Amino acid sequence: MAERNRRTVRDLRRGNRARVLQRLYFDGPLSRQELGPVTGLSSGSISNVVAELSAEGLLEEAGIVDSDGGRPRTLLRVAPDGGLLIGIDIGETRVRVELFDLSLTELARTERLLAQHGYDVERIVAHVRTGVADVLRDAGADPRRLLGIGIGVPGIIERDGPEGPDGTRGAVVHGQTIGWRAVPFEQLLREAVDVPPEVPLFIDNGAKTLGQAEMWFGGGRGAGAAAIALIGSGVGACVDRGDILDEDRTSLALEWGHTTVQLRGRRCRCGSIGCLEAYAGAEALRERWREAGGPLPEDADDETALAALLTAAYPARRGATPDPVALALLDETAECLGAALADLVNLFLPERILIGGWAGLLLGPRLLPEIRRYANGYALSHAAARTTIEMGRLGPDAVTVGAATLPLADFLTRGGSRPEPVGPGIPPRTAVEAVRERHRTSVT
């Protein structure tokens, strides 16, 4: 019974700290008086928690405001230098590594191109290892201040993979389109990346990290349910339901790019036929434009090819004639995307759909009206009337920012406690996706 009571007191204390930290992070700056109603804690509990967190360097004063006839009130906020976060995007064309403070202000970044070598696992691991070392060095940062490293990857993530040499189990990645079959990615990174052993790794699907970033800071703020589409060289999506402080909030990564949009259609790189990715992914658009006779160098990468296709369809030079083949190809792409988005509308009834990813951000400004038209035509009318389709607001870095929110969400949920050592018999922590929209929007 005594052990149960000690555990209950510890959990209560951690929960109180988490409430204060989360409210200040997402709604702050706030005064001690304002924290009481929004957290449901007594003034005594607020005072104790604020004193603890301030002593640990996690809170700082953010100014003073007058109070109706009473003493001025001191505003509090989460201290940006209370810890460090790393976000990594294992993208289709590059590995991007960024170092952030607690306010998700970028402190350093580096990129490694993948065009020549593709998704060789050893090379990807080496890119992550050197990228992490580079951003820590460039910012003059102490690795011991890291609260965690978040990584967004393509494919399906399996938790609790094979047991590693230290007795722990890590995330395994099944990325059929990139040739990864049951890759023990977390174990490989843990062995390679030179950070303290207590720094946790959080590995999740890249579309899911994009979605979390949009829900925290972008176009998903305030939505009860949203679907976020990631369109790059490949295609993915996630569906997010619930407020970030809700315990029953869910975020689901979808292999949306491998839903069928054309019977007996094009062969997809996953091996199936008629997949959305075979029509709307940038890699597929490059091949389709080349097959249609589009003027592309043999070594043109996906980004160069997509830019050329858009230029041909929508020439910038006044009086230039749009290429009818390019226009037809892009119209078919818009229809495929609209039909596939209609599936998301019918299945999940989201309030909002957001289109992101580097290719989505290039295609969207031109194709969005047609994508909406086709989606409305293919979706059930009542469901479509409840859904808006918009562009994502966070730009091409959204996956990296979202990856950094994985350790940040865990840190906030643990009430600001530091990572614990990972060793034999101690399972690594998984990302806690209990987050809410931030108090300001970051628009790229």
Secondary structure by P-SEA (a helix, b strand, c coil): caaaaaaaaaaaaaaaaaaaaaaaaccccccaaaaaaaacccaaaaaaaaaaaaaacccccccccccccccbbbbbccccccbbbbbbbbcccbbbbbbbccccccccbbbbbcccccccaaaaaaaaaaaaaaaaaaaccccccccbbbbbbccccccccccccccbbbbbbbcccccccccaaaaaaaacccccccbbbbbccaaaaaaaaaaccccccccccbbbbbbcccccccccccccccccbbbbbbcccccccccccccccccccccccccccaaaaaaaaaaacccccccccaaaaaaaaaaaaccccccccccaaaaaaaaaaaaaaaaaaaaaaacccccbbbbbcaaaaaaccccaaaaaaaaaaaccaaaaaabbbbccccccaaaaaaaaaaaaaaaaaacccccccccccccccccccccccccccccc
